[in-house]
Structure formats: C-alpha cells, structure tokens
Amino acid sequence: MDAAWVGLGVALVSLTGCATAQNAGFSIPEGWIASPDNDKGPGEAGYRIVHEQAGVELVYVPAGKFLMGSEAGDPDEKPVHEVELRAFWVGRTEVTVGEWRRVMGDVDFEPPNDQGHNHPLVAVAWERCQEFCEKLGLRLPTEAE
C-alpha cells in the first residue's frame, strides 16, 4: 500500500491511493458500500469497500504500531522509531484513468490505447491528486500510512 510519491524537484505524482483516518473503531464512510469481492469480515484487515459512483476501492487497515525508518539508510530515514497509527482506509490499487474520469471528468495524460480506462493514472499534479481525494471525502495518505 504505497502512498502517493513526489519525485525530487518534480511536481508530478503517481496517485496510488487515497486514505481516510478513522477516529475509533470500524465504520464505512458515507457514499461507500461493502465490496461484493470481500473475503474478510467487517473490521478485519483487508476488508474492502467501494465508492458507489466512482468505483474506487479501499481496504481497511486496523490501528497498530510498527517500526519506521532505517539505521542503514539515508540521514532523513534515521533513527528507527515506533509509529502508532489510527485505523484508516487506503486505496487497494492505483487510481485508474476510468476512476479519475468518473470523478474529475478529464485527464492530462492519455494512456496507451491498449490499456484505456484500466491503465493506472500517471503524470498528475499533486494538487489535482488532493482535489480528487477531497471529492471522494478522502485525503492523500501520510508517509507512515
């Protein structure tokens, strides 16, 4: 579950998912329904929901702790430290051209003809990614998420 990334000195992102923080417990956000493809129960890690109009699918990530960082990596990765996250929903896959069009109406990049609407969206300004997420009642994921 990758967060959206920003290349050094480049204001383009690959939108690999939106997220939404949960205050406490398990709840399905308004405008979303349980995915018919669920193989998990409500409240279990990996439980799927789908946006009724856009078709974007999210998976549930329960609250928990993990170690973040690296002692052997770049200076900005140090030190290894414990991070505690509240439960949240995150995009199960990259946002596709078709999902983007259903929410935003237009794309700045036309995918190869052989992949069309199912092609992951690329070359999108960070601000447009934020706008996409906001229209669905979401936000971009944090680095820790």
N, C-alpha and C positions, 0 to 999 in steps of 0.2 A: 504494500500500500504506500506508494510513493506520494510525497507532497508535490505540489507544483514547484518547478525549479526555475531559477533565473540564471542565465549564463552571465559570466563576468563581463560587465560593460555592455550587456545587451538587454534591451527591454522587452524581449520576447519570451514567452513561457510555453511549456507544454502542459496543458491542463490535464493532469492525471487524476483529478478528483476534487470534489468539494467536500466539506465536512460541516458538521454542526455539533456544538458541545451540548451535552445533556447535563442538567443540574443534578438530579439524583434519580436513580432507578431507571427503568426501561420505559420509554414511551415512543410512539411513532409520530413524527411531526405532521402537522396539518398539510393536506394535499398529497400525502403519500399513503400507499397501501402495501400490505404484505405481498411479496413476490410469490407468484404461483410456483416458482422454482425452488422454494425453500427446502433445505434438507436439515435445517436447525429449528429449534423451538424459540419462541419469543424470549428475549433476554440472553440467549446464548451467543457467544462469539460467532460471527459469520451469518447471523440471521439477516435476511435480505428484505429490503423494501424498494418500491419503485414509484417514481413520480407519476401521477395519474395522466398528465398531459405530455410531459417531456420524454418519458421513458427512461430517464436516468435511474440507475440502480445504485443503492447504497447498502453497505454492510455494517452491522453493529459491532463496535469494539468496546467491551466492558472496561470499567475503570481498572487501573492497575499501576504497578511500578515496574521500571526497568532501568538498566544502566545505560547511560548515553555518553558518548564521547569516546576518545581513544588516547592512550598514553603514547602510542607509536605514530600517531597521525600528525597532521598539521597543527600549528600552535593554537588555532581557533577551535580545535577539537578537544583540547585539554582543559581541565582534568576530567577523567571519567567521574560521573556523578549520577546519583539516583534521581530519577524524574518520576513524579506521580501524576497521572492523567485521570481526569474525569472520563466517564463513558462518553463516546461520541459515535457518530455515523460518518463513514467515509466512502467515496466513490469506489465501486467494485472494480471498474475498469477505467481506462482513459475515456474522456468525453469524445464522442464521435461527431463527425460532421452533421449527421442527421439529427442528433440530440441538440447540437448547437443551433441548427436552423430552426427547430421547433421552438426554441426559447428566444433566440436573438434575431432570427429572420434572415441573416446574411452571414457570409464568411469572407475573410480576406484572402484565403488560400483555397484554391480548387484542388481537390485530391485527384490522384490518378484515376482515369476513367474506369479501370477495372476494379476499384475498391469503393468508389462513391460514398454513399451515406454511412457505410460501416467503417470508413477509414478514420483513425484517431485524428482529432483536430490538432494542427501544429501551427506555429508561427503566429501566435495570438498575443497581443499586448497584455501585460499584467493587469492593467486597469479594466480591460474587456473581460478578463477571467473573473475579476471581482464582480463586475456587473452581472455576468452570467450566474454566478453563485447567488448573489443577492436576489435575483429574480425568482430563484427557487427557494428562498428563505434560508440560504446556507452562507458559508464563508469559505475562503481558502484554508486548507489545513496548515497547522503550525509545523515547524521543523520537527518537533518531538512527535507529533501525530504521524 
